[in-house]
C-alpha cells in the first residue's frame, strides 16, 4: 500500500517537473523571440540608414564640375560652386568654401529667373542660414545671407570665375576695368603668388585653385 502510494507520488512529481519545464521552455521562447525580432529590426535599419556625414565637411566631387563664383560674404572671401539639380528644374545646389580657413558649407534651394533663394548647412543636416540674392546679366549674383531667423544679414557679392582661372587673392578685384579706362599698372607685389608658391603655399582642403600661403 505504501509502495503504491509512493509510486503514485513519484509519477505526479515527474509529471509536474515535466510540465513546469515545458512551461518554462515556452515562456523562454516567448521572451527570446521578441528580442531576436528587435535585434533583426535594428540590423535592417542600420543597413538601410545612409552613411554618417564626416565632419568637418570636405569638398564634394559631385560639385567639382559646377561653375565657380568668387567674391565676398561679409568681410571674408569665398568660392561658391553652384549648379542645377538633376531631379528639379528650378532647384540648385552646391557648396561654398572660405578661402582663409577652407571651411566648406553646403547650399541648396531654388533659382527663379534672376532670383536666388537657398539655404545652407555646415553639417549636412541642420540649416544654418538663408541666402536671398539677384543674378545680373553677366552671371554675377549679390544679396544677403542671414541666420535661420533672418537676423544678422551679411552682404554677398560674387562674380563668375572662368574654368582654369586661379582664385584671386582676397581683396583683389575680379571685375573687368570700365570701358575707356586703361588697366592699372601691375603693382610691385604682383609676384607675390609665385613667391608664396615657392615658399610653401598649400592647397586648402585639397581644393584645386584654392590656396593660401603659410
C-alpha positions in Angstrom: 0.0 0.0 0.0 2.8 2.4 1.0 4.8 1.3 -2.1 1.8 2.0 -4.4 1.3 5.5 -2.8 5.0 6.3 -3.2 4.9 5.3 -6.8 1.9 7.5 -7.5 3.6 10.4 -5.8 6.7 9.9 -7.9 4.6 9.8 -11.1 2.9 13.0 -10.1 6.2 14.7 -9.2 7.7 13.7 -12.6 4.6 15.0 -14.3 4.8 18.3 -12.6 8.5 18.7 -13.3 7.9 17.9 -17.0 5.0 20.3 -17.2 6.9 23.0 -15.4 9.9 22.5 -17.7 7.7 22.7 -20.8 6.0 25.8 -19.4 9.4 27.5 -18.7 10.7 26.5 -22.1 7.7 28.0 -23.9 7.9 31.1 -21.7 11.6 31.4 -22.5 10.9 31.1 -26.2 8.2 33.9 -26.0 10.7 36.1 -24.2 13.6 35.4 -26.7 11.6 35.8 -29.9 10.8 39.5 -29.5 14.4 40.2 -28.6 15.5 38.4 -31.8 13.0 40.3 -33.9 14.0 43.6 -32.3 17.7 42.8 -33.0 17.0 41.9 -36.6 14.9 45.0 -37.0 17.8 47.2 -35.7 20.2 45.4 -38.1 17.9 46.1 -41.0 17.5 49.7 -40.0 21.3 50.1 -39.7 21.8 48.6 -43.2 19.2 50.9 -44.7 20.5 54.1 -43.0 22.7 56.4 -45.0 26.4 56.6 -44.0 27.1 59.2 -41.4 28.4 62.5 -42.7 32.1 63.1 -41.8 32.8 66.4 -40.2 34.2 68.8 -40.9 32.7 68.8 -44.4 35.1 68.2 -47.3 34.7 69.5 -50.9 32.4 67.1 -52.8 33.5 65.6 -56.1 29.8 65.9 -57.1 30.2 69.7 -57.2 33.7 69.9 -58.6 32.3 70.3 -62.1 29.9 73.2 -61.2 30.7 76.8 -62.3 32.5 78.8 -59.7 31.8 82.2 -58.4 34.2 84.1 -56.3 33.8 87.2 -54.1 32.9 88.1 -50.5 30.5 87.0 -47.9 30.6 89.7 -45.2 34.2 90.6 -44.9 35.5 87.1 -45.9 36.3 85.8 -49.4 34.5 82.7 -50.6 34.3 80.5 -53.6 30.9 79.2 -54.5 30.2 76.2 -56.7 26.6 76.2 -57.8 24.7 74.1 -60.3 21.3 72.8 -61.3 19.7 69.8 -59.6 19.1 66.8 -62.0 15.7 66.0 -60.4 14.3 69.5 -60.1 14.3 72.1 -63.0 14.2 75.0 -60.6 16.5 73.6 -58.0 20.1 74.5 -57.5 22.7 73.1 -55.0 26.4 73.1 -54.4 28.8 74.3 -51.7 30.9 77.3 -50.8 34.3 77.5 -49.2 36.1 80.1 -47.2 39.5 80.8 -48.7 41.0 81.7 -45.4 40.1 78.6 -43.4 39.0 76.1 -46.1 35.7 75.5 -44.2 33.0 74.0 -46.5 29.3 74.9 -46.3 26.6 73.0 -48.3 23.9 75.1 -50.0 20.6 74.2 -51.8 17.4 75.9 -52.9 15.8 77.5 -55.9 16.6 79.9 -58.7 13.5 81.6 -60.2 14.6 83.7 -63.1 17.2 86.0 -61.7 16.2 85.4 -58.1 18.2 83.1 -55.9 16.8 81.7 -52.7 18.8 79.0 -50.9 19.6 77.5 -47.5 22.9 76.5 -46.1 24.2 73.8 -43.7 27.5 73.3 -42.1 26.9 69.7 -41.2 24.6 68.4 -44.0 21.6 68.1 -41.6 20.8 71.4 -39.8 20.0 74.6 -41.6 22.4 77.3 -40.5 21.4 80.2 -42.8 19.4 81.6 -45.7 20.5 83.4 -48.9 18.4 85.8 -51.0 20.0 87.4 -54.0 19.7 88.5 -57.6 21.7 87.5 -60.7 22.9 90.1 -63.1 23.2 89.7 -66.8 26.9 88.9 -66.6 26.3 86.0 -64.2 27.3 87.7 -61.0 25.0 87.5 -58.0 24.6 89.7 -55.0 22.3 89.8 -52.0 22.2 89.0 -48.3 23.0 85.9 -46.2 21.0 85.7 -42.9 20.7 83.4 -39.9 17.8 80.9 -39.8 15.7 83.6 -38.0 16.6 86.2 -40.7 18.8 88.0 -38.3 22.3 89.4 -38.8 22.2 90.0 -42.6 25.6 89.9 -44.3 26.0 91.0 -47.9 27.5 88.7 -50.5 28.8 89.7 -53.9 30.1 87.0 -56.2 31.3 87.0 -59.8 31.9 84.1 -62.2 35.3 82.6 -62.4 36.4 81.1 -65.7 37.4 77.5 -65.9 41.1 77.1 -65.0 41.4 80.6 -63.7 43.0 80.7 -60.3 41.2 82.2 -57.4 42.3 85.8 -56.9 43.9 86.9 -53.7 41.5 88.1 -51.1 40.6 91.8 -51.8 41.6 91.6 -55.4 39.2 93.0 -58.0 37.7 90.3 -60.3 35.6 92.8 -62.4 36.9 93.9 -65.8 38.0 97.6 -66.0 35.4 100.0 -67.2 35.3 100.8 -70.9 37.6 103.6 -71.9 39.9 103.3 -68.9 43.3 101.9 -69.0 44.1 98.9 -66.9 46.1 99.7 -63.8 49.8 99.0 -64.0 50.9 95.8 -62.2 51.9 96.6 -58.6 55.3 95.6 -57.3 53.7 92.8 -55.3 52.3 91.1 -58.4 55.0 88.4 -58.0 53.6 87.6 -54.6 51.7 84.5 -55.7 54.8 83.0 -57.2 56.8 83.8 -54.2 54.1 82.3 -52.0 54.2 79.1 -54.0 58.0 79.0 -53.7 57.8 79.5 -50.0 55.4 76.6 -49.5 51.9 77.8 -50.2 49.5 74.9 -49.7 46.1 74.0 -51.2 43.2 74.5 -48.7 41.4 71.2 -48.0 42.7 69.7 -51.2 40.7 72.0 -53.5 42.3 73.0 -56.8 42.9 76.7 -57.4 42.1 77.5 -53.7 45.4 78.0 -51.9 46.9 80.2 -49.3 50.3 80.9 -48.1 51.6 79.6 -44.7 
